[in-house]
Amino acid sequence: MKQTVRTALFPVLLVLVLLLSGCAQPNNSVSPESPASADGAKPAEAAGTEKVKLRMTTWSTADSYEMQKSVLDSYMKEHPNVDITFESVPDNYNEKLIAQFAIGDAPDIIMVGDTHIPIFSENGGLADLSAFVAGANGVDPGDFYEDIVNYGKYKDKLYAMPKDWTNMAILYNKKLFDEAQLPYPQAGWTWDELYQTAKSLTKTENGKTTQWGFKLPGTDQRRVQPLVLAYSDGIVSPDGSTYEGYMNSPGTVTALQWLSDAFHKDKIMPSSTDTDSFKGIDMFGAGKVAMDFNGRWPIEDYMKDSQLEFGTVPLPVGPNGANNFVFYGGWSIYEKSKHKEAAWDVIKYMTTRGGAEVFGDFGFVAYKPVAGEKGQATDVNYKSFTDDIPNTKIMPDTIDVDYPKSGKPAFTEALEKILLSETDVQQVLDEAAAAADKAKK
C-alpha cells in the first residue's frame, strides 16, 4: 500500500487498537525449537508433552462455524499436543484484524476471502506459504485446482490455501424452455445468444411482465465482471494503477450497454422494484425467472424440489472469450505467529482430506482427490462449474489494493445510474473512470 495510504489509515487503526486491545487474547504460548523447520519451529507432532497453543479466526457463524470447528476437533483428537482456540468474528472482521496486526497480536491462523489478501498482506499480516507447500511437510500442487489456488496469491506470493469456493454458472428452468419450444443452452454459447433467448422467455400480460428471461444482480459490481471481461480487458489496468481507458473503454461501454438494454429497452431482467415485490421469494425457484446467474449455493435445495426441473451451463462467451470468477474462502498464517509450522500443519489438514471431506458436502473444494469423490467434475448439476475453472479471471479488487476506495465506489455508482434509467453509458463510465483515478491520488 502506498505510504500516503498507510499514513491516512494510522488514526483509524489507533482507535481500533484502543478499542480492541482490551479484549485481544495474548498469543503467549512458547514455540518449540527445531533448526530443520521452515520457520524455526518443530512440527506440532514433535513437540512432546508440551501443548502447542494456536489461535484461529473465522467470520463464520452458526452451522458454518460448527462445521469448521468439527474439523478442528478431529484434528486436535489426532494431535493431542495441539490446543486450538477458534474465534468467530462476524462483525468488522477486516478492521479488527488490521488493528491486531498493528499491535502484533493476531491469531495464528486466519480465514480469508480473496479480497482480504491484498489488504492483509500489504499491512504485514500474512506469511508467504510457498516454502511450506514445497517443504518436507508440504502438499503436492498437482492435487489442487491450480486456478483456485491462484486466488490465494498476491504479487506472486502464496498467502492462502483454499478451503472452499464457487464460480458462477447459468441455471435454467427446463420446463419454461420446453413451453417456449427452445433448445437448452449449450457450453460455448454467447452473451448475445443469452440475450435473444431471454427475450423469447420473457412474458407480459396487460402491459405487466409476469416472467423474466434472465436475472443478473446488476448492482453487484463483482458479478457484472464476467460480462465486462467478455467484451473488454477489464475495468482497471493489469498493474492496478489506472482506470482511465479501462473502466470507460469501448468494450466496457458495449458490455454495460448490453446491461442497460436488458433492463430498460427489452425488460428481460427484473428491476429492483420487481425483485422487491418478490422479497423473500426465490424468483428462479418459483418459475418467475427462466435463467439465473448464480453459484453453487442453491443447487442442493433445487435438487430436492420435485417441482423444479433445472439445468446448468457455463457462462456465455464474448469477443474476448470465456470469463468467470470465484468466490473463495481460504486459510492464511499470521506473519508474526510464533508457531508457523504448527499452523501450517493445521491448514494442510483443513485443505486436504481432513477438511475437504467435510466441506465438500456443502461446497466445492480445490483438493482434487476429494473433489472427484464428491462428483464435482461429473455430476450433471456441478460439471458446468468445474468445466469453467480454466476460464477463471482475477477480479479488480485483487489487482488494485486501493479498490475499496477507488474503483469499487466509482463503478458501483456507475452501475446504479445505468440501471436506474436509460442514460448515456459512455458519459457515465467516463465520469466513473475519472473519479476512480482521482480517489487513488
N, C-alpha and C positions, 0 to 999 in steps of 0.2 A: 504494500500500500504506500502511496506517496507520503512523504514526510509531513506535508501540509495537512493531509487527512488524519494522520496519527495525532498531530498537534491539536486539531479541532476536536478529536474524539476524547482527548485526555480529561477535560472537565466532566464529561458524561461518565467515563469509566471510573473516575474518582468517586463520584456519587454512588455508582453501583457498587464499588468496592466497599464503601462505608455501610451501605445497606446490607451487603451480603456477608461481610467479614464476621459479623456476629454469629451467623448460623453456618458458616462453612465448616466442613469436617476436616480436621487436620490430616494430612497424608503423612503420618509419622511412623509408619512401620519400617522396620530395618530390613534392608535388602541383603540377601546372601551374596557372597562374592565368588566369582569364578572367572579367571582370565580367558577361558575358552569361549565365553559367550559373546554375542554381538555387542552388548552394551555394558559388560562388566558384571552382569548378574547371572547366577545359575538359573537354569530352568526350574520351575516350581517343583518338579518331581525330585530334584536333587537337594531340596532344602532340609532334608532330615525331619526332625520333630518340630522344628520352629515353624510357626504359622506364617505364611505369606499373606498379608492383608492387602486387598485391592479394593478400590472404589470404581464403580461403573455407573454410567448415567445414560438415561434414555428420556425422550419426550413422551413415550408411550404410556397409556393408562389402561385400566380395566383389563379386558381379555388379552389385548396385545401385550401389556406388561406382564401378565401372569404367564403367557406363553413363553416369553423371553426368560422369565425367572425360572420356569420349569427346566429349561435347558441349562441354566446356570446351576440349578440344584443338582442336576445329573452330573455336571462337570465336577462340582465340589464333592459329590459322593465318590466319584472315581479318583479325585485328588484331595484326600482329607487334610493335607497340609496347606490348602489354599482356602482362604476365607474372603468371600466377595460381598461387599455391601452394594446393593443395587438400588440406585436412586432414580425416582421418577420426577421429572421436572417439566410438567405440561405447559407452564406459562413462562414467557420471556426466556426461552431456552438459550437463544443466542447471546442475549445481553448478560445473562448470569454466567455463562461460560467465559465470555470475554473478560468479565470482571475477575473471575477466578484465575484466568491466565495472567492478568495484571498483577495479582498478589502471589502468583506462583503456587497455587493450591487448587488445581483442577483434578477431577477424577482421573484415574489411570487409564480407563477405557471409556471412550466417548462414542455414542451413537451419532452419526452424521447423515445428513442428506447431501446430495451432490452440490447444492447451492451453499452449504455451510463451508465446504472445503477451502475455497479461495480465501474467505474471510478469516477462518480459524488459522489457516496456515500462515497468512500474512501477519497475524497477531502473535506468531510464535507458539501456537498452541498444539500443533500436530507434529508427530515424528514421521520421518520417511520410513516406510515399511519394506522398501526394496531389499535391504540386507536380510531381513527376517524371512521373506519369501524364498530367497536364494540360499539361506543358511542350512545348517545341519537339521534343524527342526522346521524346515520350510515346507512348501507345498509345490506341487507340480503345476506350473501355469497352464499347461495343456488340459488340466482337469476343469478349467473355468472358461466361461464365455468371455473371450478377450475384450469384446466391445463393452461388456458390462463392467468388467474390471477397470477399464479405462475411465469410467465415470468417477473412480476414486483417485484419479491423477490430477495434478495441477502443476504446470511448469515442469513437466517430465519427471515429477516425483510421485510416488505412490503413497498417498496419505490415508487410504481406507481400503478395506476388503468388504465385498458385498454381502449383505445379509439377505435382502430380497429386492425385487424390482418388478416393474411392469412398464412396457412401452404401450403404444396405442394401436388400435385396430378399428375397423368399421364393423359394427354389429348391424345386421339387417334382419327384418321380420319377413320370414319366408311366406307367411300367409298373405301379407299385403302385396308382396311381389307377385304371388300367384294370382291374386284377384286382379292385378293390373296387367297380367299376362306378360310380365317382364322376366328376362333371364336373370338368374342370380349373378351378382358381380364376381369377377374372377381376378386373381392376382395379376398385376400389370395394367389394370385399368387406370384411367387418367382422372384428374380433377374435373376436367370438362365433362367426361362421361358421368361422373358422380352428379354433377350439376344437372345434366339433362335427365338423368334417372330420377333425381329428386323432384324435378318439375312434373314428371309423369306420375309421381306418387303423392303429390300434394292435392288435396281435395278441398273444395269450398262449397258451402251451402248458404244461399241467400246473402252472398257477399261476405260471409264469415268463414275463415279457414277452420276446418274440422280435423284435418290430418296433414301433417307436415312431412315433407320428403326426407329431411335431414336435420340433425341437431348438432351444432358445434358451439361450445361455450365461447362466443366471440370476444367477450371482455376479458377472458383468461389469456393474458398475453403469451404465456408459455405454450398453451395448446394451439395457438394460431401459428406457431413457428413452423410446423411441417408444411403448411400451405405456403407460407412465405418462402421457405427454402426450396420449394418445388419450382418457384419462378425466379429466385434471386440467390445472391450469395450471403444472405442473412442481413440482419439489421445493424451489425457492428463489424468493424474491420477485424481480420483474423488476429491481430495483436491487441485488440481491445482498446485501441487508442482513439478511435473516432467513429461517429455515427453518420456524419455528412457523407453522402454518396452511397450509403448502405441502407439506412432506415428510409431514405427517400429516393432510392434507386428506381429505375423504370420497372424492374422485376417486382420490387416490393409494392409499387403502386398497382401493378397488374393483379397481384395476389389480393390486395385489400379492396380493389375494385370488385373482384370476384365476390368477396365477402359482403360488400355493400349491396351489390345487385341481389345476392341471395336473400338479404333481409328486406330490402326496400322495393326493388323492381319486381322480382318474381315471388317474393314472400314464401320461399321454400323452407325457411327456417323460422322457428318461433321466436318472437321478440321477447324482451324481458317482461313486458306486460303479459304476454301469452304464458310464459313459464310461471309467472307469479300466480296466475289464475289456477294453475295446477299444482300449487305449492303442497308439498307432502306426497305428491303422486309421481311415480316413475313414468314419464311420458312414453318412453320406449316400451317398457314392460306393459303399459296399458294400451299399447297399439295406437297411440296418438302421433308417434314419430316412427317413420319406416326405417330410417337408418340413424345410427348413433355413433358418435366419435367417443371412444371410451377405452379404459384399461381393463385389466383382468377383474377388478373388484366386483362387479355384479354378476360375473359369469356363473358362479356356483348357485346363486339364487335363481337365475334364469333357468338353469338346468333342472331345478326342482319344480318349476312351473309347468304343469302339464298342458296349460292352455297356450303357452308361448313356444312357437317353433321359430328358432333363430339360427343364424349362421354368422361366421366371422370371416373377414377378408382383410389382407394387408392394406395399409393406407394407399391411396392412389398416387400415381407418379405425375410429374410435370416436366417442363422443358429441361429442368436441372436434375431429372431422375427421381428416384425414390428417397424419401426422407422420413425419419421417425425420431423420437427422443424417449428418454427413460426417466420415470420417477424411481429414485434409487434410495435405499437405506443401507448404510454400511457401518463398520466399526473402525475406529481410529485409536491410536495410543497418544496420550499426552506427552509432549516433548520433554517435560521435566519429570516425568514419572521415574521413580527410583526402582521400578520393577518392570522394565520394558520386556524382558524375556518372559516373565511370568504372564504379563498382559498379552503378549503375542500368542502364548500357548492357549489362552482362553479364546482369543479371536480365531485362531486356527480351528478350534473345536466348534465355535459358533458358526463358522462359514463353510465347514466341510460336513462330514456325515453327521456329527453330533447335533448341530443346529439345523442343517438343511433338511434332514428327515422330518423335523417338526415344522419348520417354516414352509416347507414345500407343500404342505397340505392346505395352505391358505394363500400362498403367493408363489410367484416364480422365483427360483433360486438359480444362482450362477454356477453352482457346483454340478458339473455335467453328469457325473455318475448317479447322483440322486435325481437330477432333473429328468434323466432318461427313465428312471424307475417310476417317476410320477407322471410320465406320459406327456411332458411339456412339448416335445417335438413331434408327437404322433397323434395326440388327442385332437379330434376334429375341431373342438372349440378353442384349443390353445395353439394349434400349429401356426395360425396366421400371425400370432405374436412372435413366436420363436423364429419363424421364417424371415421376419423383418429385422431381426437383430443386426445383420450386417449393414443395414441402412441407417443405423443409429448415428445421430449427429450430436455434437456438443452444443449446448444451449448458450445464449449470450450471457446468462447470469453466471456461467463458469468460465467465460472468456474475459470479461471485464470485472475486476474485483469491485469497482465502483458502481456496478449496475444497479444496486438497490436505490441509489440516489441520483443516478444519471439516466441510463437507458430505460429502466423499468417505469418510473413515473411518466416519462415523456411518451413512451409507446402505449402505455395503458390509457393515458388521456386521449391519444390519437384514436385508439380503438373505440373508446366511449363516444367520441364525436362522430366517428364514421357510422356507428351502429345506432346513434340517436336519431339521425335523419340523413337524407341524401345530401351529400356535401362534396366539395372539391377534394378528392382524395390526395392529389398531388400537393395541394396547398397545406393540407393538414399534416402530411408527412414532412414537408419542408420545415414547417414550424416545429415539429417534434424533434427532428434531427438537430436543428439549431439549439433547442432547449436542452437536449441530452448532452451535446458537446459543451454548452455553457456550464452545465452542472458539474462537469469533470474538471473545470479550471480551478 
